[in-house]
């Protein structure tokens, strides 16, 4: 319990620190730290991939209701929350559009990392991310074909 609390507090502290002093977290010498984003994302994804097994995904297949509920929630609740935040916040239209877009986008690496850190069902999170990403790309393709006809 105390370990999780310390971890959460340290994450919150670092977020506040980087927001307050971003200049100290962008460059080390002549090296831009943004060059580390893709390799670190790859390392994180690899690490999460090695922590799940086929047995984990077999258990996910045995609970299709969880997958269905997760997909429906991802495309409804997240979208509603995104539109609500954008509408209520009074932010400029460009930022509001970004909030809506992020709210409507399928889950991704961040949700999988949170599932991993919290000890939740990582295989379910990975499955939801994969299925929702595929569905979003098919819906996009379908909507694009309708506008061109």
N, C-alpha and C positions, 0 to 999 in steps of 0.2 A: 504494500500500500504506500509506504513512505517513498519507495523507489520510484513509483509511478508519479507521485506528486512532485518529487524533485525534478524528474524528467520534464513534466509539463511546465513547471515554473521556469526551468532553464530554457525551454523552447520559447516561452512567452518573453522572457528577458532578452533573448537574442533577437527576436522579431522587433521588439521595441528599440533595441540598440541599433539595429540596421536601418530602421525607419528614421531614427533620430540622427544618425551619422552615416549616411550611405556612402560617402566618399571613402571611408576606411574599408569598405567591403567590395570595392569595384576593381582595384588594381593593387598588385603587390610588385613593387619595383616597376619594371616595364611590362609585366605580364597582366593582361586583362583576364579577370576571373570568369568573365562570361564564356571564355573558351572552354571552361570545364563543365558547362551545363550538359551538353550532349553526352560526354563520357560518363559523367556522374549518373545521369538518367539511365544509361545503359547498364551501369554497375548495379544500380538499385533494382532495375527490372530483372537482371540476372540473379541477384541475391534472392529476390522474392520467388523467382521461378524454381530455384533449387530447394526452396523450403516447402514446396507442395509436391505431392506424389499422385500417381494415377488413382490410388485408393481415395484420395481427397476428392477428385473429380467424379469418381464412382458414387460417392456419397451425395454429391450435388445432383447427379442424374436421378437419384432416387427421391429427390424432393423438387419436382417440377413446379409445385405451387410457389415455393420460395423464389424461384427464378421468375415466374410469371408476375408475382406481386412486385418484385424488385424492378422489373422492366417497366411495368405500368407506372409505378411510383417515380421512376427516373424520368419518364417522359411527361408526367402530369404535375406532380408536386414540385419538382425542381423547376419546371417551366413557370408555374404559377408563382413560386417564390421569386424567381428572377424578374418577372414582370412587376410583381408587387414592390420589390425593393427599388427597381428603376423608377416606378411611378411615384412612390412615396418619398423618395430621397430628394427629388428636385434637382438632380444632377444634370449637367449639360447633356444634350441628346447623344453626343458621341459616346460618352461614358455609359449612359443608360443603355444604349444599343449593345455595348460590350457586356454589360451585366446580364442583359436578356440572352445574349448569345451564349455566354458561359452557363447560364441556368438551363438552357435548352440542349446543350451539348451532352453527349453520353459521358458516363463516368470515365475516368482515366487514371493515370499514374498516382495522382494525389489520393484518390479514394482508396486505391489498392494499398498504398503506403500506410494510410491511417488504419485500414483493416489489419495489416500486418503488425503494426506497432501495438494496436489495442488487443491483439490476440483473437480477433474475430475470425470468421470463416473466410480465409483468403481465397480458397478455391471458388467459393460462391461469388466473391467480389470480382475475381478475374473472369469468371463466366459471365457475370452481368456486364462487365466492361466490353467483353468480346461481342456478345449478342447485341447489346445496344449500339455499339459502333457499326456493326453490320447492318442492323435495321435502319440506322440513321443514314447510312450511305445509300441503301436501297430506296428509302423514302425521298432522299434528295434527288436521286436519279429519276424516280417516278414523277416527282413534282416538276423537274426540269423538262421532261418529255411532254408533260401536259401544257407547259407554257409555250413550247415551240410548235404545237400542233394547231 
